[in-house]
Amino acid sequence: MDGQTRSNIKIGSPVSIIQKHHQGTSELTDGYVANILTSSPFHPRGIKVRLESGQVGRVQIIHNLRPEKNLSFCHSERSPRREDGVKNL
């Protein structure tokens, strides 16, 4: 999905961002969106977000993962849970 369009990004979405100090290396950081910082509907270099881990960067990839799938793509402490509160394995 397109990381340049604000409407594609939701709080809690799994994303890969590029932090400002990694722009030269293109190193991506994975996590879940805590806040959307860009107010405009579009940004050519990606919508700026804050991850649940506190890291800030521009969205490069929006991952389309279903909640029941393994979300181990990132190093976040967040773990998926079912509606009854039991941790998914």
Biotite code that builds the C-alpha atoms (Angstrom):
import biotite.structure as struc

atoms = struc.array([
    struc.Atom([0.000, 0.000, 0.000], chain_id="A", res_id=1, res_name="MET", atom_name="CA", element="C"),
    struc.Atom([1.063, 3.602, -0.574], chain_id="A", res_id=2, res_name="ASP", atom_name="CA", element="C"),
    struc.Atom([2.896, 5.267, 2.357], chain_id="A", res_id=3, res_name="GLY", atom_name="CA", element="C"),
    struc.Atom([2.563, 8.687, 0.710], chain_id="A", res_id=4, res_name="GLN", atom_name="CA", element="C"),
    struc.Atom([-1.212, 8.951, 1.252], chain_id="A", res_id=5, res_name="THR", atom_name="CA", element="C"),
    struc.Atom([-2.388, 9.710, 4.798], chain_id="A", res_id=6, res_name="ARG", atom_name="CA", element="C"),
    struc.Atom([-5.749, 7.946, 4.424], chain_id="A", res_id=7, res_name="SER", atom_name="CA", element="C"),
    struc.Atom([-3.923, 4.619, 3.860], chain_id="A", res_id=8, res_name="ASN", atom_name="CA", element="C"),
    struc.Atom([-2.330, 4.765, 7.319], chain_id="A", res_id=9, res_name="ILE", atom_name="CA", element="C"),
    struc.Atom([-4.259, 3.936, 10.488], chain_id="A", res_id=10, res_name="LYS", atom_name="CA", element="C"),
    struc.Atom([-3.265, 3.925, 14.153], chain_id="A", res_id=11, res_name="ILE", atom_name="CA", element="C"),
    struc.Atom([-1.990, 0.423, 14.955], chain_id="A", res_id=12, res_name="GLY", atom_name="CA", element="C"),
    struc.Atom([-1.038, -0.370, 11.347], chain_id="A", res_id=13, res_name="SER", atom_name="CA", element="C"),
    struc.Atom([2.143, -2.430, 10.917], chain_id="A", res_id=14, res_name="PRO", atom_name="CA", element="C"),
    struc.Atom([4.573, -0.351, 8.844], chain_id="A", res_id=15, res_name="VAL", atom_name="CA", element="C"),
    struc.Atom([8.206, 0.060, 7.843], chain_id="A", res_id=16, res_name="SER", atom_name="CA", element="C"),
    struc.Atom([9.585, 3.584, 8.195], chain_id="A", res_id=17, res_name="ILE", atom_name="CA", element="C"),
    struc.Atom([12.808, 5.321, 7.284], chain_id="A", res_id=18, res_name="ILE", atom_name="CA", element="C"),
    struc.Atom([14.219, 7.497, 10.028], chain_id="A", res_id=19, res_name="GLN", atom_name="CA", element="C"),
    struc.Atom([15.911, 10.771, 9.099], chain_id="A", res_id=20, res_name="LYS", atom_name="CA", element="C"),
    struc.Atom([19.394, 9.579, 10.081], chain_id="A", res_id=21, res_name="HIS", atom_name="CA", element="C"),
    struc.Atom([18.963, 6.464, 7.884], chain_id="A", res_id=22, res_name="HIS", atom_name="CA", element="C"),
    struc.Atom([17.889, 8.284, 4.717], chain_id="A", res_id=23, res_name="GLN", atom_name="CA", element="C"),
    struc.Atom([21.325, 7.846, 3.145], chain_id="A", res_id=24, res_name="GLY", atom_name="CA", element="C"),
    struc.Atom([21.397, 4.114, 3.870], chain_id="A", res_id=25, res_name="THR", atom_name="CA", element="C"),
    struc.Atom([17.704, 3.354, 3.230], chain_id="A", res_id=26, res_name="SER", atom_name="CA", element="C"),
    struc.Atom([17.634, 1.236, 6.437], chain_id="A", res_id=27, res_name="GLU", atom_name="CA", element="C"),
    struc.Atom([14.015, 0.557, 7.416], chain_id="A", res_id=28, res_name="LEU", atom_name="CA", element="C"),
    struc.Atom([12.554, 0.249, 10.913], chain_id="A", res_id=29, res_name="THR", atom_name="CA", element="C"),
    struc.Atom([9.475, -1.918, 11.508], chain_id="A", res_id=30, res_name="ASP", atom_name="CA", element="C"),
    struc.Atom([6.743, -1.172, 14.023], chain_id="A", res_id=31, res_name="GLY", atom_name="CA", element="C"),
    struc.Atom([3.157, -0.195, 14.699], chain_id="A", res_id=32, res_name="TYR", atom_name="CA", element="C"),
    struc.Atom([1.788, 3.336, 14.166], chain_id="A", res_id=33, res_name="VAL", atom_name="CA", element="C"),
    struc.Atom([1.094, 5.181, 17.435], chain_id="A", res_id=34, res_name="ALA", atom_name="CA", element="C"),
    struc.Atom([0.590, 8.693, 15.969], chain_id="A", res_id=35, res_name="ASN", atom_name="CA", element="C"),
    struc.Atom([0.303, 10.189, 12.501], chain_id="A", res_id=36, res_name="ILE", atom_name="CA", element="C"),
    struc.Atom([2.389, 13.374, 12.493], chain_id="A", res_id=37, res_name="LEU", atom_name="CA", element="C"),
    struc.Atom([1.880, 14.650, 8.922], chain_id="A", res_id=38, res_name="THR", atom_name="CA", element="C"),
    struc.Atom([-1.324, 16.693, 8.699], chain_id="A", res_id=39, res_name="SER", atom_name="CA", element="C"),
    struc.Atom([-1.494, 16.970, 4.903], chain_id="A", res_id=40, res_name="SER", atom_name="CA", element="C"),
    struc.Atom([-3.285, 14.229, 2.924], chain_id="A", res_id=41, res_name="PRO", atom_name="CA", element="C"),
    struc.Atom([-0.181, 13.480, 0.793], chain_id="A", res_id=42, res_name="PHE", atom_name="CA", element="C"),
    struc.Atom([3.597, 13.727, 1.163], chain_id="A", res_id=43, res_name="HIS", atom_name="CA", element="C"),
    struc.Atom([5.971, 12.715, -1.674], chain_id="A", res_id=44, res_name="PRO", atom_name="CA", element="C"),
    struc.Atom([8.585, 11.189, 0.681], chain_id="A", res_id=45, res_name="ARG", atom_name="CA", element="C"),
    struc.Atom([6.052, 9.397, 2.905], chain_id="A", res_id=46, res_name="GLY", atom_name="CA", element="C"),
    struc.Atom([3.708, 10.304, 5.744], chain_id="A", res_id=47, res_name="ILE", atom_name="CA", element="C"),
    struc.Atom([5.581, 10.972, 8.988], chain_id="A", res_id=48, res_name="LYS", atom_name="CA", element="C"),
    struc.Atom([4.519, 8.780, 11.927], chain_id="A", res_id=49, res_name="VAL", atom_name="CA", element="C"),
    struc.Atom([5.589, 7.911, 15.455], chain_id="A", res_id=50, res_name="ARG", atom_name="CA", element="C"),
    struc.Atom([5.794, 4.200, 16.185], chain_id="A", res_id=51, res_name="LEU", atom_name="CA", element="C"),
    struc.Atom([4.689, 2.617, 19.469], chain_id="A", res_id=52, res_name="GLU", atom_name="CA", element="C"),
    struc.Atom([8.432, 2.290, 20.234], chain_id="A", res_id=53, res_name="SER", atom_name="CA", element="C"),
    struc.Atom([8.778, 6.106, 20.019], chain_id="A", res_id=54, res_name="GLY", atom_name="CA", element="C"),
    struc.Atom([10.775, 6.146, 16.785], chain_id="A", res_id=55, res_name="GLN", atom_name="CA", element="C"),
    struc.Atom([9.767, 8.752, 14.192], chain_id="A", res_id=56, res_name="VAL", atom_name="CA", element="C"),
    struc.Atom([10.082, 8.430, 10.429], chain_id="A", res_id=57, res_name="GLY", atom_name="CA", element="C"),
    struc.Atom([8.349, 8.428, 7.077], chain_id="A", res_id=58, res_name="ARG", atom_name="CA", element="C"),
    struc.Atom([6.262, 5.424, 6.019], chain_id="A", res_id=59, res_name="VAL", atom_name="CA", element="C"),
    struc.Atom([7.829, 3.456, 3.187], chain_id="A", res_id=60, res_name="GLN", atom_name="CA", element="C"),
    struc.Atom([5.787, 0.239, 3.429], chain_id="A", res_id=61, res_name="ILE", atom_name="CA", element="C"),
    struc.Atom([2.359, -0.490, 4.910], chain_id="A", res_id=62, res_name="ILE", atom_name="CA", element="C"),
    struc.Atom([2.165, -4.191, 5.735], chain_id="A", res_id=63, res_name="HIS", atom_name="CA", element="C"),
    struc.Atom([-1.154, -5.910, 5.037], chain_id="A", res_id=64, res_name="ASN", atom_name="CA", element="C"),
    struc.Atom([-1.168, -8.468, 7.824], chain_id="A", res_id=65, res_name="LEU", atom_name="CA", element="C"),
    struc.Atom([-4.299, -9.994, 9.289], chain_id="A", res_id=66, res_name="ARG", atom_name="CA", element="C"),
    struc.Atom([-4.539, -9.961, 13.116], chain_id="A", res_id=67, res_name="PRO", atom_name="CA", element="C"),
    struc.Atom([-4.547, -13.771, 13.286], chain_id="A", res_id=68, res_name="GLU", atom_name="CA", element="C"),
    struc.Atom([-1.255, -13.975, 11.385], chain_id="A", res_id=69, res_name="LYS", atom_name="CA", element="C"),
    struc.Atom([2.148, -13.946, 13.062], chain_id="A", res_id=70, res_name="ASN", atom_name="CA", element="C"),
    struc.Atom([3.202, -10.317, 13.468], chain_id="A", res_id=71, res_name="LEU", atom_name="CA", element="C"),
    struc.Atom([6.829, -11.125, 14.192], chain_id="A", res_id=72, res_name="SER", atom_name="CA", element="C"),
    struc.Atom([8.047, -8.960, 11.298], chain_id="A", res_id=73, res_name="PHE", atom_name="CA", element="C"),
    struc.Atom([8.916, -6.229, 13.790], chain_id="A", res_id=74, res_name="CYS", atom_name="CA", element="C"),
    struc.Atom([10.801, -6.005, 17.043], chain_id="A", res_id=75, res_name="HIS", atom_name="CA", element="C"),
    struc.Atom([7.898, -4.477, 18.948], chain_id="A", res_id=76, res_name="SER", atom_name="CA", element="C"),
    struc.Atom([6.776, -5.880, 22.287], chain_id="A", res_id=77, res_name="GLU", atom_name="CA", element="C"),
    struc.Atom([3.208, -5.889, 21.012], chain_id="A", res_id=78, res_name="ARG", atom_name="CA", element="C"),
    struc.Atom([1.617, -9.316, 20.700], chain_id="A", res_id=79, res_name="SER", atom_name="CA", element="C"),
    struc.Atom([-1.628, -10.116, 18.901], chain_id="A", res_id=80, res_name="PRO", atom_name="CA", element="C"),
    struc.Atom([-4.582, -11.115, 21.083], chain_id="A", res_id=81, res_name="ARG", atom_name="CA", element="C"),
    struc.Atom([-7.957, -12.595, 20.311], chain_id="A", res_id=82, res_name="ARG", atom_name="CA", element="C"),
    struc.Atom([-11.145, -10.850, 21.409], chain_id="A", res_id=83, res_name="GLU", atom_name="CA", element="C"),
    struc.Atom([-11.314, -13.062, 24.513], chain_id="A", res_id=84, res_name="ASP", atom_name="CA", element="C"),
    struc.Atom([-7.897, -11.714, 25.596], chain_id="A", res_id=85, res_name="GLY", atom_name="CA", element="C"),
    struc.Atom([-5.989, -14.957, 24.984], chain_id="A", res_id=86, res_name="VAL", atom_name="CA", element="C"),
    struc.Atom([-2.640, -14.495, 23.296], chain_id="A", res_id=87, res_name="LYS", atom_name="CA", element="C"),
    struc.Atom([-2.469, -15.916, 19.750], chain_id="A", res_id=88, res_name="ASN", atom_name="CA", element="C"),
    struc.Atom([0.397, -18.305, 19.055], chain_id="A", res_id=89, res_name="LEU", atom_name="CA", element="C"),
])
